[in-house]
Amino acid sequence: MPYEVRGKCVYKKDTGKKVGCTKGDVKKYLAALHANTNEGKKMNSITKTELMKIVKEEIESTLEEEVSPVARAGTLNNLMAMISELEERVTALENTARTN
């Protein structure tokens, strides 16, 4: 996210909203902001990728289990509910990352 420096304070270029100020070196403060922004994006994409891998593995293992059709249907319904909840959480994380 592009930032703008005004004195010892940093603002978002697109909104003009103040991000924060420092008593120290504003260049170091700006570098830390950029590092945290990039780290957060990287973490979210890793989390999303790993999350999808786990979900896929759980579905595959459930389908491979030798259980009755009724038990399998109940388990699949639970997995579908979990997928919906995980998708909501991923979306919330992405929205949080965009606003920061």
C-alpha positions as CSV (number, residue, x, y, z in Angstrom):
1,M,0.0,0.0,0.0
2,P,1.5,3.4,-1.0
3,Y,2.1,5.7,1.9
4,E,2.8,9.4,2.0
5,V,5.1,11.0,4.6
6,R,4.3,14.4,6.2
7,G,6.7,15.4,8.8
8,K,7.0,12.6,11.3
9,C,3.7,11.1,10.3
10,V,2.6,8.6,7.6
11,Y,-0.7,8.7,5.7
12,K,-2.3,6.4,3.2
13,K,-2.0,7.9,-0.2
14,D,-5.4,6.8,-1.5
15,T,-7.5,7.9,1.5
16,G,-5.3,10.5,3.2
17,K,-6.0,8.6,6.5
18,K,-3.3,8.9,9.1
19,V,-1.5,5.6,9.7
20,G,0.6,6.8,12.6
21,C,3.5,9.0,13.7
22,T,7.0,8.4,15.2
23,K,9.4,10.3,17.3
24,G,12.3,8.4,15.6
25,D,13.4,8.1,12.0
26,V,10.3,8.3,9.7
27,K,12.0,6.2,7.0
28,K,12.5,3.3,9.4
29,Y,8.9,3.6,10.5
30,L,7.8,3.6,6.9
31,A,9.9,0.5,6.2
32,A,8.3,-1.3,9.1
33,L,4.9,-0.5,7.8
34,H,5.8,-1.8,4.4
35,A,7.3,-5.0,5.9
36,N,4.2,-5.6,8.0
37,T,1.9,-5.0,5.1
38,N,3.8,-7.5,2.9
39,E,4.1,-10.0,5.7
40,G,0.3,-9.9,6.3
41,K,-0.5,-10.5,2.7
42,K,2.0,-13.3,2.4
43,M,0.6,-14.9,5.6
44,N,-3.0,-14.7,4.4
45,S,-2.2,-16.4,1.1
46,I,-0.3,-19.1,2.8
47,T,-3.1,-19.6,5.3
48,K,-5.7,-19.8,2.5
49,T,-3.6,-22.3,0.5
50,E,-3.0,-24.5,3.5
51,L,-6.6,-24.2,4.5
52,M,-7.8,-25.4,1.2
53,K,-5.3,-28.3,1.3
54,I,-6.6,-29.4,4.7
55,V,-10.2,-29.3,3.5
56,K,-9.4,-31.3,0.4
57,E,-7.6,-33.9,2.4
58,E,-10.4,-34.2,4.9
59,I,-13.0,-34.6,2.2
60,E,-10.9,-37.3,0.4
61,S,-10.3,-39.2,3.6
62,T,-14.0,-39.1,4.5
63,L,-14.9,-40.4,1.0
64,E,-12.4,-43.2,1.3
65,E,-13.7,-44.4,4.7
66,E,-15.9,-47.5,4.7
67,V,-18.9,-46.2,6.6
68,S,-22.6,-46.5,6.0
69,P,-24.2,-44.2,3.5
70,V,-26.2,-42.4,6.3
71,A,-23.0,-41.8,8.4
72,R,-21.2,-40.6,5.3
73,A,-23.9,-38.2,4.4
74,G,-23.9,-36.7,7.9
75,T,-20.1,-36.4,7.8
76,L,-20.3,-34.7,4.4
77,N,-22.9,-32.3,5.6
78,N,-20.6,-31.4,8.5
79,L,-17.7,-30.9,6.1
80,M,-19.8,-28.7,3.9
81,A,-20.7,-26.6,6.9
82,M,-17.1,-26.4,7.9
83,I,-16.1,-25.3,4.4
84,S,-18.7,-22.5,4.5
85,E,-17.4,-21.3,7.9
86,L,-13.8,-21.4,6.7
87,E,-14.7,-19.5,3.5
88,E,-16.3,-16.8,5.7
89,R,-13.1,-16.6,7.9
90,V,-10.8,-16.4,4.8
91,T,-13.0,-13.6,3.4
92,A,-12.9,-11.8,6.7
93,L,-9.0,-12.1,6.8
94,E,-8.8,-10.8,3.2
95,N,-11.0,-7.8,4.1
96,T,-8.9,-7.1,7.1
97,A,-5.8,-7.2,5.1
98,R,-7.3,-4.8,2.5
99,T,-8.3,-2.2,5.2
100,N,-4.9,-2.3,6.8
